[in-house]
Amino acid sequence: MKRIAIVILNWNGADMMRRFLPSVVANSPEADVIVIDNGSTDASLQYLRDEMPQVRIIALDKNYGFAEGYHLGLKKLEEESLSLEEGMGERYYLLLNSDVEVREGWLQPMFAYMEAHPEVAACQPKLLCQWAPEMFEYAGASGGYIDALGYPYCRGRIFGTVEKDEGQYDDVVPVLWATGAALLIRSRDYWEVGGLDGRFFAHQEEIDLCWRLRSRGRGVVCVPQSVAYHLGGGTLPQGNPKKDYLNFRNNLLLLYKNLPAGRLWKVLFLRFWLDALASVRFVLRGQFRSFLTVWRARFDFWCLLPQFRKDRKENLRLSKLSPVPEQSSFSLLWRYYVKGQNTFEKLMIDNE
């Protein structure tokens, strides 16, 4: 029983695990490796039993999505008495995508930082592109932020512009969110804020989790001395209408759950017009399914909103930081599309 549990969610990803899981097992001696299987119908479980017997399996009965699959799996992990014996120190979960490759020594810098900084609840490594390792990876790069209107961005990735890693973001910094592709979090903090919200299904659920942590005064950082290599797009590629739907809907849910009271309705009003503009852009590109997706996402957001009122009240009641320091006061759209600030360094020029 080890203090770090690397937890990988799998759904019909036998080929992905054959490719990437051996590197995780070989290069993570500090951790137990656990696969939560989301009701796979391929050869995933057979592969694990035959070729990776050292990996623990938590098998769910169906595909619950990314957020709920992880949440249910972590509950089972606790129920199966994998918590540490008294006196051994607290336990960590490392949520790791199945399409992540790691190398020797990758985990130690994050673990050492967390041990030395009890005020920090969660962290991520520097995330590079697995097939172009000189580049940052879209899903998290070197730590995530949100602009005034709720658009996420990273050190190393602004919208679709991904930077080359030249060591420019190698300092440890506070961030608003750490990527769900490789998220190290204290188990105590995970459960105290309620964990991942299964209603998101997939996309931006880690931003919601980290925002709750930050608003309650807990730290989230990027530790770039740890490095992981993410293939990306393993489930839903960029431009997929389902991915567009989840991103548009979940971003609105994220704002509703977490934005301070004085800003929420102004932001939602502006987002209506910006989402309308995005839908027109899809039409001009001939992406008619994505055009419809924007409006279906907005409609479903308003239908779901009553389910989240209690969560919003709870988040505001427990908030100690309002707003959180890592939510920018500027419009990312304005700086990126109008001022041409397409890298994180350029984006920060006006803040200096």
Secondary structure by P-SEA (a helix, b strand, c coil): cccccbbbbbcccaaaaaccaaaaaaccccbbbbbbccccccaaaaaaaccccccccccccccccaaaaaaaaaaaaaaacccccccccbbbbbbccccccccccccaaaaaaaaaccccccccccccccccccbbbccccccccccccccccccccccccccccccccccbbbbccccccbbbbcaaaaaaaccccccccccaaaaaaaaaaaaabbbbbbcccbbbbbbcccccccccaaaaaaaaaaaaaaaaaccccccaaaaaaaaaaaaaaaaaaaaaacaaaaaaaaaaaaaaaaaacccaaaaaaaaaaacccccccccccccccccccccccccccccccccc
